[in-house]
Every structure is written in structure tokens, then in C-alpha cells.
Amino acid sequence: MKKIPLFVFASFISLIFICQRLFAADAGQFYVGMDVGSSMVKGNSWKNEPAFIPGQKFKDADSAYGLRAGFQFNDWFATELGFRDFGGTSHRFKLREDIFFLVQPNDTQTVDAKGVSLTGVFSYRPTTNFSLIGVVGITTVDFDLGESGGYSPFTGSLSQRDNFSEQGLVYGIGARYVLNNSYSLRAEVSRNDAGDFTIDHLGLGVEYSF
């Protein structure tokens, strides 16, 4: 079972508490949103074994989607709690040919990434309906790992799975266009730096304000 770090739960509870207090004071606005897009997952082999030819990296794009809940404190600042499925990447890592006991000169690895984040959203509104936004915050990304390949005539074909989590920073820029009092469109480009992996995301979504 995958574990969600304690600070994520604490952040979510804090966000709910703040929103409840602000609703009671009739200040600010709560909103939810979702988006779809594409993510590029880049990073080193998660095995980091000397049998691999140096310099090989993951670098692959996949479809992605995200969900968010936020609170708009005023015209220029909001906080958001988000979840995103970044999709996955795979790479056939070549192994050194001088290691004589290899069954096949490759090792195929896959990485699927999902993350949660707590961010601040800063807005600049040049017109009534259009605003530019900047996003910065903290993220936790859970990596689901897979491996298959041949190593030794004694072990045969190798297949295994693993997972781990990394914490890091998320930051990005975007734009929001208000359609009416309830609905807005939002486009965003962001980067998640989590451990040895970098995930770039481009998304287009819709938000609903209460």
C-alpha cells in the first residue's frame, strides 16, 4: 500500500480549516478544478548499477490528468492542494557487453509517477476576465517501478517491481480566463523536481468556483 506523507494530510486538514473559517467570515472563494495534458518524465535509471552503459536516461512523454482544490484569498493569491497522475516512461537500458555473464544486452525499466502538491498561486489580472498566474510549492511524487531483462544463466530472466516516494519543489506559470461567475479555463506549464527525476507538465483544464 502506498503511503502519503504526514505533511500532506496536515496540509489538507489545514486548508479545510482555513476555508471553513473564511466561509464563516464571508471572505474569499473556494474552487475545484481538473485538467488533462501531457507530462515528460526525465531521470536516471532507478537501478544505478555499474553494468549499465553510462549516460542513459529516461525521457518520455505520456498523457496526464490532475485534480485540485483551492481557496482564493484575494485577487492576487490562492492556495491549492492538488493530485496529478503524470503517466509513465520506459527505457531499454543497454548493458555493458564486456560483462560476460549477461543473457541479453538490455534491461527494460518502467516508471509510473503520481504526485500530490501544496502550492501558492499568485495572479496578475491585466483585464477583468484574463489573468496570468505563477505557481510555487512543495510536492511528493510516488514512483511505481518495473524491470525486466536477462542477467545470468543462473537466474534467468529478471522481472521485479518496486516503489518509492520523493519530495521536492513544484513551480510553473500559466493563465486563467473567467467565463462567468462559476467557470474558468486554465492553462499551465509546470515542473516537478523530485529526487533524481524531473517531470515537466503541460495541462489545460476547467475550474468551478463556489
Order of alpha helices (4+ residues) and beta strands (2+ residues): alpha-beta-beta-beta-beta-beta-beta-beta-beta
